[in-house]
Amino acid sequence: MRLSSDVMVIGGGPAGAIAARTLAEHRIDTVLIERKLDNSKPCGGGIPSPAFKEFMIPLDIVKTQVHSIEIISPSQKRLSITLRGGTISIVKRSEFDSLLRREAVSKGTRLIEAEFVSFLETSPSVKVLLRRDDGEPVELTSRYAIVSDGVNSRARVSLGLKPVNSVFTLSTRFSEIKSNKCEFWFGSEHAPGFYSWVFPLSAGTGSLEANNIKNRFYLFCERQGFKLCDMGVHSTAEGLCNLRDLRGYRIPLWSLRNLVLQYNSSILFAGDAAGLVMPLTFEGIYYAMASGKQAAEAIIEKKTSEYKKLWKERYLRRFSFMKFLWRYFLRNDRAVERLIDLHRIPEVQEVAMELWLRKSVDKKSLNSYVKLLLKVKE
Ligand SMILES: Cc1cc2nc3c(=O)[nH]c(=O)nc-3n(C[C@H](O)[C@H](O)[C@H](O)COP(=O)(O)OP(=O)(O)OC[C@H]3O[C@@H](n4cnc5c(N)ncnc54)[C@H](O)[C@@H]3O)c2cc1C
């Protein structure tokens, strides 16, 4: 089968669906390619509530609103923070992604369920080979392509680019809401360079190394008091947890050196396929949607060469600073204790929460966070 469109969007997660919706809203003929329409990505599903207004996403998709977070330090000191100026909205990813794709379709996007296989041509137009579930090959030709097929991006590799740098996670999801908080557990035994988490609909652990991740998850269960065993991960005779419900998945570790937003004037990257997850917090849904929208707007305005510049103008300082904090404070447990203690200071806490919940805040907030942290760091 042969198809053509003005723009193809490869991957129908948050980045791709928002990109396709934005293009279709401007009457641009768009094909959105998703390999699995009932895909359910392992994810905490936590999104800062202001994002729903910014991207005009109906609120009834939200399962619960989280009003407070709890941070547990390696030495078991707890820091509870009541969120002000927003909440963390928890969504079920399968439902959320389907909703975003339906919205894109309602604006005129053509959605096809097929797997991207390879690029056949990359310039001046883009031709790709896709394969449908029934095995039928499809050739699609477009003027532009947005690559948004996630952290394991096959499209990126097909262009001869390095895979996205990443950290590893192992997590489980709950079928019903188990908690009304988001808990972040720090400790190098179970989450070196990352954290373990218990969110209303999921729990898991992350690590810089993939090989020992199951044991790290067990260690986290133990530390957490086996509460996870009540949550669908069952205790065995040995006192360990049953791994039946656990899923491993990678999360991009952003770096400026490895940042790929554009291949040529026809092919742009968005979301995890571009590595756009915020270091330290490892929040990616907002930045996936934001980059999908920016990439689409660059195509609408026929200024694809401006996309990288615009992304950098808006986000580079934030990503670079968070990467610095990640490298400095998540290097060992002593440094993590210090970071958490710093966030007991009301001024630091306030500006950190503002930056996390409200992405549209101006440079002033980022500057004051930087200044406060650097002032009290030593
Ligand atoms: C365990 C875990 C917990 C997380 N928790 C949070 C959280 O609470 N909050 C947060 O903000 N972020 C979280 N993240 C990060 C977040 O999930 C990602 O940053 C976000 O999903 C990126 O969106 P995306 O659209 O770029 O990619 P994805 O969501 O990965 O979407 C890519 C899409 O492309 C499709 N695809 C892949 N390959 C192909 C192919 N060859 N052909 C066609 N289609 C293809 C996939 O099926 C998928 O639908 C978490 C990540 C993990 C792993």
The ligand as an SDF file (V2000), in Angstrom:
LIG
                    3D

 53 58  0  0  0  0  0  0  0  0999 V2000
    8.3510    3.8740   34.9580 C   0  0  0  0  0  0  0  0  0  0  0  0
    8.2030    5.2860   34.4270 C   0  0  0  0  0  0  0  0  0  0  0  0
    7.5150    6.2360   35.1690 C   0  0  0  0  0  0  0  0  0  0  0  0
    7.3430    7.5240   34.6550 C   0  0  0  0  0  0  0  0  0  0  0  0
    6.5890    8.4160   35.3700 N   0  0  0  0  0  0  0  0  0  0  0  0
    6.3770    9.6420   34.8800 C   0  0  0  0  0  0  0  0  0  0  0  0
    5.5060   10.5580   35.5590 C   0  0  0  0  0  0  0  0  0  0  0  0
    4.8880   10.2360   36.5750 O   0  0  0  0  0  0  0  0  0  0  0  0
    5.3590   11.8030   35.0230 N   0  0  0  0  0  0  0  0  0  0  0  0
    6.0090   12.1880   33.8780 C   0  0  0  0  0  0  0  0  0  0  0  0
    5.8400   13.3420   33.4530 O   0  0  0  0  0  0  0  0  0  0  0  0
    6.7950   11.3320   33.2000 N   0  0  0  0  0  0  0  0  0  0  0  0
    6.9840   10.0790   33.6620 C   0  0  0  0  0  0  0  0  0  0  0  0
    7.7490    9.1890   32.9450 N   0  0  0  0  0  0  0  0  0  0  0  0
    8.3100    9.6220   31.6360 C   0  0  0  0  0  0  0  0  0  0  0  0
    7.2090    9.5980   30.5700 C   0  0  0  0  0  0  0  0  0  0  0  0
    6.5740    8.3320   30.5910 O   0  0  0  0  0  0  0  0  0  0  0  0
    7.7850    9.8870   29.1840 C   0  0  0  0  0  0  0  0  0  0  0  0
    8.6640   10.9720   29.2430 O   0  0  0  0  0  0  0  0  0  0  0  0
    6.6720   10.1870   28.1560 C   0  0  0  0  0  0  0  0  0  0  0  0
    5.8350    9.0770   27.9890 O   0  0  0  0  0  0  0  0  0  0  0  0
    7.2820   10.5810   26.8090 C   0  0  0  0  0  0  0  0  0  0  0  0
    6.2690   10.7040   25.8400 O   0  0  0  0  0  0  0  0  0  0  0  0
    6.6050   10.4250   24.3010 P   0  0  0  0  0  0  0  0  0  0  0  0
    5.3530   10.6680   23.5510 O   0  0  0  0  0  0  0  0  0  0  0  0
    7.8290   11.1250   23.9110 O   0  0  0  0  0  0  0  0  0  0  0  0
    6.9890    8.8600   24.2460 O   0  0  0  0  0  0  0  0  0  0  0  0
    6.1090    7.5860   24.6010 P   0  0  0  0  0  0  0  0  0  0  0  0
    5.1090    7.9110   25.6310 O   0  0  0  0  0  0  0  0  0  0  0  0
    7.0610    6.4910   24.8610 O   0  0  0  0  0  0  0  0  0  0  0  0
    5.3040    7.3140   23.2560 O   0  0  0  0  0  0  0  0  0  0  0  0
    5.9320    6.7550   22.1230 C   0  0  0  0  0  0  0  0  0  0  0  0
    4.8480    6.0950   21.2860 C   0  0  0  0  0  0  0  0  0  0  0  0
    5.4550    5.6060   20.0880 O   0  0  0  0  0  0  0  0  0  0  0  0
    4.9760    4.3050   19.8170 C   0  0  0  0  0  0  0  0  0  0  0  0
    6.0260    3.6160   19.0780 N   0  0  0  0  0  0  0  0  0  0  0  0
    7.2040    3.1640   19.5260 C   0  0  0  0  0  0  0  0  0  0  0  0
    7.9110    2.5830   18.5510 N   0  0  0  0  0  0  0  0  0  0  0  0
    7.1420    2.6640   17.4300 C   0  0  0  0  0  0  0  0  0  0  0  0
    7.3130    2.2280   16.0920 C   0  0  0  0  0  0  0  0  0  0  0  0
    8.4270    1.5750   15.6830 N   0  0  0  0  0  0  0  0  0  0  0  0
    6.3300    2.4720   15.2080 N   0  0  0  0  0  0  0  0  0  0  0  0
    5.1890    3.1280   15.5780 C   0  0  0  0  0  0  0  0  0  0  0  0
    4.9720    3.5450   16.8480 N   0  0  0  0  0  0  0  0  0  0  0  0
    5.9370    3.3270   17.7570 C   0  0  0  0  0  0  0  0  0  0  0  0
    4.7360    3.6820   21.2010 C   0  0  0  0  0  0  0  0  0  0  0  0
    3.8000    2.6200   21.1340 O   0  0  0  0  0  0  0  0  0  0  0  0
    4.2160    4.8870   21.9860 C   0  0  0  0  0  0  0  0  0  0  0  0
    2.8230    5.0090   21.9290 O   0  0  0  0  0  0  0  0  0  0  0  0
    7.9150    7.8920   33.4150 C   0  0  0  0  0  0  0  0  0  0  0  0
    8.6150    6.9370   32.6590 C   0  0  0  0  0  0  0  0  0  0  0  0
    8.7490    5.6390   33.1570 C   0  0  0  0  0  0  0  0  0  0  0  0
    9.4830    4.6080   32.3400 C   0  0  0  0  0  0  0  0  0  0  0  0
  1  2  1  0
  2  3  1  0
  2 52  2  0
  3  4  2  0
  4  5  1  0
  4 50  1  0
  5  6  2  0
  6  7  1  0
  6 13  1  0
  7  8  2  0
  7  9  1  0
  9 10  1  0
 10 11  2  0
 10 12  1  0
 12 13  2  0
 13 14  1  0
 14 15  1  0
 14 50  1  0
 15 16  1  0
 16 17  1  0
 16 18  1  0
 18 19  1  0
 18 20  1  0
 20 21  1  0
 20 22  1  0
 22 23  1  0
 23 24  1  0
 24 25  2  0
 24 26  1  0
 24 27  1  0
 27 28  1  0
 28 29  2  0
 28 30  1  0
 28 31  1  0
 31 32  1  0
 32 33  1  0
 33 34  1  0
 33 48  1  0
 34 35  1  0
 35 36  1  0
 35 46  1  0
 36 37  1  0
 36 45  1  0
 37 38  2  0
 38 39  1  0
 39 40  1  0
 39 45  2  0
 40 41  1  0
 40 42  2  0
 42 43  1  0
 43 44  2  0
 44 45  1  0
 46 47  1  0
 46 48  1  0
 48 49  1  0
 50 51  2  0
 51 52  1  0
 52 53  1  0
M  END
$$$$
